[in-house]
């Protein structure tokens, strides 16, 4: 069993105490990490304390990249509200058609219960998220919440962007992720960078930090920077180990943005890498293009290995007994034990494979 170590870090100075600038150290650590192919520079993310009449944008500053790599990150969770409510089956059917044209899936089963503060809710697609509407405390709005699986099956983010814009929607939460499959920057190195103050943009208080150490158990380490209550939380964790492969090098960088005291621009759906790279200075190195297909494939491979190992531990002796003692053929054993369907842990990688 892994040991959970949680510690609050504090930084007394915004200066780099190691004597080597963050940019230089990232370059040294990630030169094997490939230089920033996009040439993107870090953008300043909501660190100002100025007062404005309207909520501030998530990102302040400019992007000086001439050819930014827009596919260095991807959207992994999305919540947004719409300024209307759906009442009656006819309106629901009409809305379902709009969703299908823009998202590729529509409204599924009635959950027969509320969601958050919304009175009624439905499943979206094949478990891709939740649609909520109705209720007195939601200011006449409806909610669409897309999970990671839901975001994965969306083929046209421009259509989603235009849908939200056309219906005057507002993003309330978006998660942006980048997968470092080779683990080019380790969690230990990131912890050192945090303690050196490298996650501090230089304005206001340094961001809160928490480090969860597995002490070599193979369960995976995690670094948290920021605070969800303040609207921005960065999680960097050993994804492959979390999925069950203790030898995996796969590290995921994931920033969770909320619209608390900030406005999240719709463009985050079209250029997620710019917003992830700008969230904290050490994220600026991210530039390698991402493929959701590659992510799903790697996830499925690890989870399949976990399932096979579990099956071997639970039923390996039974299969051996049927094969060697009862002298059943492999086909007879498969026909005896097989159940039609796809395991739930692999369903996201093989949607619609079983009709």
GIMOUR-V476737 format. One record per backbone hydrogen bond with DSSP energy under -1.0 kcal/mol. NH is the residue of the N-H (numbers start at 0). CO is the residue of the C=O. E is the energy in kcal/mol with one decimal. If there is no record, write none. Layout:
NH	CO	E
NH	CO	E
//
This chain:
18	15	-1.0
24	20	-2.6
25	21	-3.2
26	22	-2.3
27	23	-2.4
28	24	-2.9
29	25	-3.3
33	30	-1.2
36	34	-1.0
38	35	-1.0
57	262	-1.4
59	43	-3.3
69	67	-1.1
71	68	-1.1
73	176	-2.0
75	174	-3.2
77	145	-2.1
78	172	-3.0
79	143	-2.3
80	169	-2.5
81	141	-2.3
83	81	-1.3
91	87	-1.8
92	88	-2.7
93	89	-2.1
94	90	-2.5
95	91	-2.3
96	92	-1.7
97	93	-1.5
98	94	-2.3
99	95	-2.2
100	96	-1.7
101	97	-1.5
102	98	-3.7
107	122	-3.7
110	120	-2.1
114	117	-1.8
117	114	-2.6
118	133	-1.8
119	132	-2.6
121	130	-2.5
122	108	-2.9
123	128	-2.3
124	105	-3.0
126	124	-1.2
127	123	-2.8
129	144	-2.3
130	121	-2.7
131	142	-2.6
132	119	-2.3
140	137	-1.4
141	81	-1.9
142	131	-3.0
143	79	-2.6
144	129	-2.6
145	77	-3.6
146	127	-2.1
150	146	-2.6
151	147	-1.9
152	148	-1.3
159	155	-1.3
160	156	-2.8
161	157	-2.6
162	158	-2.0
163	159	-2.4
164	160	-2.3
165	161	-2.8
166	162	-1.8
167	164	-1.5
168	163	-3.4
169	80	-2.1
171	78	-2.3
172	78	-1.7
173	256	-2.1
174	76	-2.2
175	254	-2.5
176	73	-2.6
177	252	-2.6
179	250	-3.2
182	179	-1.1
189	185	-2.0
190	186	-2.3
191	187	-2.0
192	188	-2.2
193	189	-2.3
194	190	-2.5
195	191	-1.5
196	193	-1.9
197	192	-2.6
199	196	-1.4
209	223	-2.2
211	221	-3.2
216	213	-1.6
221	211	-2.0
222	235	-2.8
223	209	-3.2
224	233	-2.5
225	207	-3.0
226	231	-1.7
229	226	-1.1
230	227	-1.4
231	226	-1.5
232	255	-2.2
233	224	-3.3
234	253	-3.5
235	222	-2.4
236	251	-2.1
237	220	-2.0
238	236	-1.6
239	249	-1.3
241	237	-2.1
242	238	-2.0
244	239	-2.2
247	244	-1.7
250	179	-2.5
251	236	-2.8
252	177	-2.9
253	234	-2.6
254	175	-2.4
255	232	-3.3
256	173	-2.7
257	230	-2.6
258	171	-1.5
262	55	-4.3
267	264	-1.6
268	265	-2.1
269	266	-1.1
270	266	-2.5
274	270	-1.0
275	271	-2.3
276	272	-2.8
277	273	-1.2
278	275	-1.2
282	279	-2.1
283	280	-1.9
285	282	-1.7
289	70	-3.6
294	290	-2.0
295	291	-2.9
296	292	-2.5
297	293	-2.5
298	294	-2.5
299	295	-2.7
300	296	-2.3
301	297	-2.1
302	298	-2.7
303	299	-2.6
304	300	-2.0
305	301	-2.1
306	302	-2.3
307	303	-2.7
308	304	-2.3
309	305	-2.2
310	306	-2.6
311	307	-2.5
312	308	-2.4
313	309	-2.1
314	310	-3.2
315	311	-1.7
318	314	-2.4
319	315	-2.4
320	316	-2.5
321	317	-2.5
322	318	-2.2
323	319	-3.3
324	320	-1.5
325	320	-2.3
327	321	-2.9
332	328	-2.3
333	329	-2.6
334	330	-2.7
335	331	-1.6
336	332	-2.0
337	333	-3.1
345	342	-1.9
348	345	-1.2
349	345	-1.0
352	349	-1.5
//
